[in-house]
Amino acid sequence: MAMELGTIVTQEQLAADTLLQQAEEALHTRDTPLVKTALLIGEEIPDIQGLVEEKTSSLRVLDLDYTVKPAAHWAWEG
């Protein structure tokens, strides 16, 4: 079975992609615990830690406790 080099995806990459997708979905649904869980899983699995950190680096700058802020706070930060 021949595959192009560009199409080979490791299980670690798939796991990191899955975690990133879950975290992004959680952000859209404002499910803070799921975002935290995805980041924690990435820290607990050394084989994919680098990939998860790379893929979720933009998530780390977010304030993960945003759900406790009033709506006016979000409107102000816009």
C-alpha positions as CSV (number, residue, x, y, z in Angstrom):
1,M,0.0,0.0,0.0
2,A,1.7,3.1,-1.2
3,M,1.2,6.5,0.5
4,E,2.5,9.9,-0.2
5,L,4.9,11.1,2.4
6,G,2.7,14.2,3.1
7,T,-0.3,12.0,4.0
8,I,1.4,10.0,6.8
9,V,0.0,11.1,10.1
10,T,1.2,9.7,13.4
11,Q,-1.1,8.7,16.2
12,E,0.4,11.5,18.3
13,Q,-0.6,14.0,15.7
14,L,-4.1,12.6,15.5
15,A,-4.4,12.8,19.3
16,A,-3.1,16.4,19.3
17,D,-5.6,17.3,16.6
18,T,-8.4,15.7,18.5
19,L,-7.6,17.6,21.6
20,L,-7.3,20.9,19.7
21,Q,-10.7,20.3,18.0
22,Q,-12.3,19.5,21.4
23,A,-10.7,22.6,22.9
24,E,-11.9,24.8,20.0
25,E,-15.4,23.4,20.3
26,A,-15.4,24.1,24.0
27,L,-14.4,27.7,23.4
28,H,-17.3,28.1,21.1
29,T,-19.7,26.6,23.6
30,R,-18.0,28.3,26.5
31,D,-17.3,24.9,28.1
32,T,-14.3,26.0,30.3
33,P,-13.8,22.6,32.0
34,L,-13.4,20.9,28.6
35,V,-10.7,23.4,27.6
36,K,-8.8,22.8,30.8
37,T,-9.2,19.1,30.4
38,A,-7.8,19.1,26.9
39,L,-4.8,21.2,28.1
40,L,-4.2,18.9,31.1
41,I,-4.4,15.7,29.0
42,G,-1.7,17.2,26.7
43,E,0.5,17.8,29.8
44,E,0.0,14.2,31.0
45,I,0.9,12.4,27.8
46,P,4.6,13.2,27.2
47,D,4.5,11.8,23.6
48,I,2.0,14.4,22.4
49,Q,2.8,17.2,24.8
50,G,4.8,19.2,22.3
51,L,2.2,18.8,19.6
52,V,-0.6,19.8,21.9
53,E,1.3,22.8,23.2
54,E,2.0,23.9,19.7
55,K,-1.5,23.5,18.5
56,T,-3.1,25.0,21.7
57,S,-0.6,27.9,22.2
58,S,-3.3,30.4,21.2
59,L,-5.6,28.9,23.7
60,R,-3.1,29.4,26.6
61,V,-3.4,33.2,26.3
62,L,-7.1,33.0,27.0
63,D,-8.5,33.7,30.4
64,L,-10.0,30.2,31.1
65,D,-12.2,31.6,33.9
66,Y,-14.2,33.8,31.5
67,T,-17.5,32.1,32.4
68,V,-17.6,33.8,35.8
69,K,-17.3,37.3,34.2
70,P,-20.5,39.3,33.5
71,A,-21.5,39.8,29.9
72,A,-20.6,43.5,30.2
73,H,-17.0,42.5,30.8
74,W,-16.9,40.7,27.5
75,A,-18.5,43.5,25.7
76,W,-15.9,45.9,27.1
77,E,-13.0,43.6,26.0
78,G,-14.7,43.2,22.6
